[in-house]
Amino acid sequence: MKSICAPIAILLFVLAPCGAQEFKPYPKASITLPQWQAYFDEVKQKHGGSMQDIEPQKLLVFEDGATKTFYAFTKMGHPAHPAWITRRVEQRGDAIVVNQVGYFAGDEPSFGRLFRSYSELNAKVQEEFKQGKNSQSK
């Protein structure tokens, strides 16, 4: 039994990264509609169970709890559509860092506003985390 388990464990370890969702799939923020659709389909297939439809903001949000990664895709009616923002939260010591990338196949100025709004949210979350840590240590 042991002789079978070791090769299977090694195979699973080697193949595991292949199933991970790519954080930065394209070198530039400006992409094509087929690229947007392909990535949306991939995220939905892997993380569809976590999908939240945030109708007032015209967003579909997915979460990968294992990697603390969030994907926010614009829906029809959003000024930046088609676009998405991906955010990965990492804890580094007593701080958290939010890495963010974004892509658009629609209106660039609208995408820029969307990207900045998420950057501002990231800064707020990081500050609140820092303040919470400081109040706990007192």
VENWOCOR-V935653 format. One record per residue. RES is the residue in one small letter. BURIAL is I if it has 9 or more other ideal C-beta (glycine too) atoms within 8 Angstrom, else O. Layout:
BEGIN
res=RES burial=BURIAL
res=RES burial=BURIAL
END
This chain:
BEGIN
res=m burial=O
res=k burial=O
res=s burial=O
res=i burial=O
res=c burial=O
res=a burial=O
res=p burial=O
res=i burial=O
res=a burial=O
res=i burial=O
res=l burial=O
res=l burial=O
res=f burial=O
res=v burial=O
res=l burial=O
res=a burial=O
res=p burial=O
res=c burial=O
res=g burial=O
res=a burial=O
res=q burial=I
res=e burial=O
res=f burial=I
res=k burial=O
res=p burial=O
res=y burial=O
res=p burial=O
res=k burial=O
res=a burial=I
res=s burial=O
res=i burial=I
res=t burial=O
res=l burial=O
res=p burial=O
res=q burial=I
res=w burial=I
res=q burial=I
res=a burial=O
res=y burial=I
res=f burial=I
res=d burial=O
res=e burial=I
res=v burial=I
res=k burial=I
res=q burial=O
res=k burial=I
res=h burial=I
res=g burial=O
res=g burial=O
res=s burial=I
res=m burial=I
res=q burial=O
res=d burial=O
res=i burial=I
res=e burial=O
res=p burial=O
res=q burial=O
res=k burial=I
res=l burial=I
res=l burial=I
res=v burial=I
res=f burial=I
res=e burial=I
res=d burial=I
res=g burial=O
res=a burial=O
res=t burial=O
res=k burial=I
res=t burial=I
res=f burial=I
res=y burial=I
res=a burial=I
res=f burial=I
res=t burial=I
res=k burial=I
res=m burial=O
res=g burial=O
res=h burial=I
res=p burial=O
res=a burial=I
res=h burial=I
res=p burial=I
res=a burial=I
res=w burial=I
res=i burial=I
res=t burial=I
res=r burial=I
res=r burial=I
res=v burial=I
res=e burial=I
res=q burial=O
res=r burial=O
res=g burial=O
res=d burial=O
res=a burial=I
res=i burial=I
res=v burial=I
res=v burial=I
res=n burial=O
res=q burial=I
res=v burial=I
res=g burial=I
res=y burial=I
res=f burial=I
res=a burial=I
res=g burial=I
res=d burial=O
res=e burial=O
res=p burial=O
res=s burial=I
res=f burial=I
res=g burial=O
res=r burial=I
res=l burial=I
res=f burial=I
res=r burial=O
res=s burial=O
res=y burial=I
res=s burial=I
res=e burial=O
res=l burial=O
res=n burial=I
res=a burial=O
res=k burial=O
res=v burial=I
res=q burial=I
res=e burial=O
res=e burial=O
res=f burial=I
res=k burial=I
res=q burial=O
res=g burial=O
res=k burial=I
res=n burial=O
res=s burial=O
res=q burial=O
res=s burial=O
res=k burial=O
END
